[in-house]
Amino acid sequence: MVSSSSKLVLRISDLAYQWPGAAKPVLRVQDLGMTNEERVFLRGASGSGKSTLLAAIAGVVDVPAGSIAVAGTDVGQLKSGARDRFRVDHVGLIFQMFNLIPWQSALENVLMPCRFSRRRRERAGADPKLSALRLLDELGLSDPTLVSALAMSLSVGQQQRVAAARALIGAPDLILADEPTSALDEDAKTSFLDLLKRECASVGSALLFVSHDRSLEEGFDRVLDITEVNKV
Ligand SMILES: Nc1ncnc2c1ncn2[C@@H]1O[C@H](COP(=O)(O)OP(=O)(O)OP(=O)(O)O)[C@@H](O)[C@H]1O
């Protein structure tokens, strides 16, 4: 139900996707919507298409059939340069491959969206660096040595948290998170998830969080099994 203060951030209609060379489609999603007020947990078996769905929403793969509207824009209609700009303006990604820039520091990586997107910079507060440091601190990375360390010198769990801070900075409309807690210990997992949900709620970013780990479902506004939405 869309309340008067909520806005539709994601609307997928009649999406079909088949990997090049595959014998059959991996995704058939007739209708999926999310508002800015929703933190959604998407679960499903390995190989069921969860990561492919996130890649399609992020515009990382080309979707020939159907439409994926993010913040009212059909990402499939954008040419590649415009799609990249749109993504950095409106979407925060925490993917399995974190895509951090290895030779830049943790802090520089977090600030990256603000360098490429005026919208993210303007939404990151008067001093984006302070916002970046606050996010890193809340994610347990307050040690100045870690903040200034090159991304490639960080542990996988630390890199996951840097990727989360980078996704959150500048309040994008939609955050896509693909198994973002896989390298974290139990305590770090809980505080990471709490922060992610709290930050998204406070700035009004929708969160689509993908995981097999059903112990993480609690506290999400909606839990979806991929088989409810993917009718291949
Ligand atoms: N780059 C790719 N090229 C070709 N096929 C792919 C590619 N990525 C995924 N697939 C195929 O698409 C199907 C769905 O994979 P996907 O990674 O989306 O599943 P998943 O639900 O995210 O799995 P997991 O939970 O194991 O990460 C699989 O059969 C996989 O082999």
The ligand as an SDF file (V2000), in Angstrom:
LIG
                    3D

 31 33  0  0  0  0  0  0  0  0999 V2000
   27.3380  -13.6370  -15.9700 N   0  0  0  0  0  0  0  0  0  0  0  0
   26.5600  -14.7110  -16.1980 C   0  0  0  0  0  0  0  0  0  0  0  0
   26.5610  -15.2990  -17.4130 N   0  0  0  0  0  0  0  0  0  0  0  0
   25.7640  -16.3690  -17.6760 C   0  0  0  0  0  0  0  0  0  0  0  0
   24.9250  -16.9290  -16.7720 N   0  0  0  0  0  0  0  0  0  0  0  0
   24.8880  -16.3890  -15.5410 C   0  0  0  0  0  0  0  0  0  0  0  0
   25.7040  -15.2570  -15.1950 C   0  0  0  0  0  0  0  0  0  0  0  0
   25.4480  -14.9340  -13.9020 N   0  0  0  0  0  0  0  0  0  0  0  0
   24.5250  -15.8250  -13.4690 C   0  0  0  0  0  0  0  0  0  0  0  0
   24.1930  -16.6950  -14.4610 N   0  0  0  0  0  0  0  0  0  0  0  0
   23.2230  -17.7980  -14.3430 C   0  0  0  0  0  0  0  0  0  0  0  0
   21.9590  -17.2750  -13.9500 O   0  0  0  0  0  0  0  0  0  0  0  0
   21.3440  -18.1280  -12.9940 C   0  0  0  0  0  0  0  0  0  0  0  0
   20.9790  -17.3190  -11.7590 C   0  0  0  0  0  0  0  0  0  0  0  0
   22.2010  -16.8700  -11.1380 O   0  0  0  0  0  0  0  0  0  0  0  0
   22.1980  -15.7750   -9.9950 P   0  0  0  0  0  0  0  0  0  0  0  0
   23.6250  -15.4800   -9.6790 O   0  0  0  0  0  0  0  0  0  0  0  0
   21.3120  -14.6580  -10.4010 O   0  0  0  0  0  0  0  0  0  0  0  0
   21.4950  -16.5810   -8.8020 O   0  0  0  0  0  0  0  0  0  0  0  0
   21.4480  -16.2520   -7.2480 P   0  0  0  0  0  0  0  0  0  0  0  0
   20.0570  -16.5710   -6.8070 O   0  0  0  0  0  0  0  0  0  0  0  0
   21.9250  -14.8650   -6.9820 O   0  0  0  0  0  0  0  0  0  0  0  0
   22.4910  -17.2980   -6.6730 O   0  0  0  0  0  0  0  0  0  0  0  0
   23.4460  -17.2060   -5.3620 P   0  0  0  0  0  0  0  0  0  0  0  0
   22.5050  -17.1540   -4.1890 O   0  0  0  0  0  0  0  0  0  0  0  0
   24.2080  -18.4800   -5.4390 O   0  0  0  0  0  0  0  0  0  0  0  0
   24.3030  -15.9820   -5.4980 O   0  0  0  0  0  0  0  0  0  0  0  0
   22.3180  -19.2780  -12.7310 C   0  0  0  0  0  0  0  0  0  0  0  0
   21.8930  -20.4050  -13.4720 O   0  0  0  0  0  0  0  0  0  0  0  0
   23.6420  -18.7550  -13.2490 C   0  0  0  0  0  0  0  0  0  0  0  0
   24.4180  -19.8020  -13.7730 O   0  0  0  0  0  0  0  0  0  0  0  0
  1  2  1  0
  2  3  1  0
  2  7  2  0
  3  4  2  0
  4  5  1  0
  5  6  2  0
  6  7  1  0
  6 10  1  0
  7  8  1  0
  8  9  2  0
  9 10  1  0
 10 11  1  0
 11 12  1  0
 11 30  1  0
 12 13  1  0
 13 14  1  0
 13 28  1  0
 14 15  1  0
 15 16  1  0
 16 17  2  0
 16 18  1  0
 16 19  1  0
 19 20  1  0
 20 21  2  0
 20 22  1  0
 20 23  1  0
 23 24  1  0
 24 25  2  0
 24 26  1  0
 24 27  1  0
 28 29  1  0
 28 30  1  0
 30 31  1  0
M  END
$$$$
